[in-house]
Amino acid sequence: RPIQKGDIVTIKGRMNRAFATSMEVEVELWAENPVSGENGLATRSFVTMVAVSPHGHRIQVPQVEAGSKAEVEQYNAALRRKEDRLIHCKESEHLDISKVKREIQDAEELAQAKGKRIIPEEDMPLTEMLETVLPSHANAAGTLFGGHLLSLIDICGAVAAYKHSSNICVTASIEDVYFLAPIYVGQHVHLSAHVSRTWSSSMEVFWARTL
């Protein structure tokens, strides 16, 4: 459910599983209307955290013991999610951008053959953002706080969607965000995004990235 102005937001975090130096934390946001008393789950996410020393080296973390049936299910699911992340990261390292563009072009040509309206890539509204990482943006390890980067990605994607639709747009989901390398204070974050596909009332924003 959407979180409305005036709602009371409760954030719950639970450790699902610990590995050698990383942990999966399940985070839930609950929103309560203080007038009606209606309370519902607004969003759930699975966050991977890595323990590091003050010098940036990974350190071992205590293990988690699953007790209840629900805890055991999430404990086992956490391993499957980690395996999927590792596979995806491996694929991302060898991602052929030119191949992705060819696949998009083939899909556009197929849509044109079916009589659907396609906006040429050169006419796609491109949204670009550039921000310098300041000390206030950093975490305890001195690198860019992941939550701030997600905020930038969300803003960049929202502006791209707004420029395309000429309407107010809200975020329904963000798929598979992986922090492959640290971003340090003083470095610049460059994001670019454009709408890759639309449906009846939703849009996918493609390739918001940092350089």
N, C-alpha and C positions, 0 to 999 in steps of 0.2 A: 504494500500500500504506500502511496506517496506520503511524505511528511509535510504537514501543513503548518503555516505560521501559527504559533501559539501552542503547538503540540509539545508534550514532554517526551524527550528522547532518552531512552535507556540503552546503553551499549554494554553488551555482555561478551566476554572473551573466555574461551576454554581451550586448554592445551589438549590436542587430540593425540599427538605422537611426537616423540623426540627421536632423532637419528643420532649420528655421531656428533655433528656440530650444528645441525639445523633442527628446527621445530616447526610443526604445523599448528597454527592457532586458528580456531573457528571463531569468527566474530559475527554477532547478530546485533542489528539495530531495531529496537522496538519503539513504536510511536504511540503515545496515549493522548487522546483528546481529554483535557482536564474538565470540560463541561459535561460531555456525555459519558465519559468513563470508558469509551471504546479504546481498546488496546490491540494492536496487531503488529506482526512482523513486517518491517519495511524492507530489509535486505539482509542477506547472509553472504559471507565471503570466507574463503580459506586462505590465510596469509602464511607465507613461509618466512620465518625469521632465522637469521644466522648469527650465532654468538661469536663475537670477535674481541680481541684484546685491545688495549689502548693503542697498540702499534698496527692494528688492522689484521692480525693473524687470527685464523679460526681457532676456537677453543672448544673442548668437549663439554657437552651438557648432560645433566642428569636425565635418566630415562623416565618414562611415564608408564605407570601400571594401570591398565584398563580393568575396571571392576564390573560395572553393570553391563547388560546386554547392549544397550545403546552405545556405551563407551567402547566396547569391543568392536562394534560395527564401524564406528568412526576411526578406531585405531587401525583396522584393516584397510578401510577406504583411504586413509592417509597414505599408506604405502602405494596403493594403485595410483593416486594422484601424483605422487612423487615420480613414479616410473613414467607416467605420461608427460610430466614436465621435462624430465631428462631427455626423452625422445624428441619432444618439441624443440628443446634448446639445441639439440644436435642438428635437427632439420633446419633451424633458423641460421645456424652457422654456415650452412651450405645453400642458403636460399638464393635462387637465381632470379633476380628482379626482372630481367628481360623476359624470362619464361612466364612470370606472373603477368606481365603486361601483354604478352601474346595471348595468354588464356583469356584475359579480360577483353581483348580486341575480338577474339573468336566469338565470345559470348555476345558482344555488341552486334557483330555481323549477323549472328543467328537471330537476335531479337529484331533487327531491322528486317530480316527476311520474313518475320512473322507480323510485320506491320507495327511494331512498337516504336515509340518515340525515343530516340537516343540522343543525348547531348554529347558532341565530340569532346574528347579529352582536352583539347586546347581551349575549349569554351567553358570547361568546368571551373567554377569559382574556387580558387586556391587560397587557403588561409595559411599564413605563416606567422610564427611568433618567435621572438628572440629574447631571452632573459639571462641576465648574469646571476650566477649563484652567489648569494651573499651569506655571511655567517648566520643570519637569522633563518636561512633556509636549510641549514645543516643539522644532521643528527649528532649524537654523542661521539660518533666515529669521525666526524669532520667531513662527511660526504653528504650529498644532497639527500634530504629526507624523502623517502619514497612517496609519502602522502602528498607532498608538495608537487612532485612530478606528476602524480595522478591528477591533481587539480589542474595543472597546466594542460595535460592531455584532454581532460574533460572540457575545458574552456575552448581549446583549439577546435575540438570536434564539434562543439555546440555552435561556434561561430560559422564553421563551414556548412553545417546543416541549416542554420538560419539564412545564410546568404543564398543557399540553393532553394529553400522553400518560401522565403519571405514571411515566415511565421515563427512564433516562439517555439523552441524545441527543448525537450527535457531528455535526460539520459535514461535509457531503459537498461542497458548493460554495457560492460566493457569486457571484451574477451581476451583472456590469456595475456597478461602483462608480465614480462620477465625482465628482471634487472640483471643484464649480462655483464655490465662493467660499472664501476663506481664513477660518479661525477663529483668533482671536487670544488670547494669554494674558490671562486675566481674564474672558473670556466664558464663558457656560454652554452646555453641549451637552445637548440634550434628545433622547432617543431613545424611540420607542414602537414596539411590534411586536405582531402577533397572527398566529396560524396561519390562513392563507387557504385551504389545501386539504391534504388528506391522501390518501395512497395506501396500499398494504399495510403498508409499514414506514417510509415517508419522509413528510416534511411540508414544505410551503413556508411560510416566514414572510414576511409581507407588510408593507411600508412601515415599515421601520426608518429613521428620519430624524433629522436634526439641525435645530434651530431656534435 
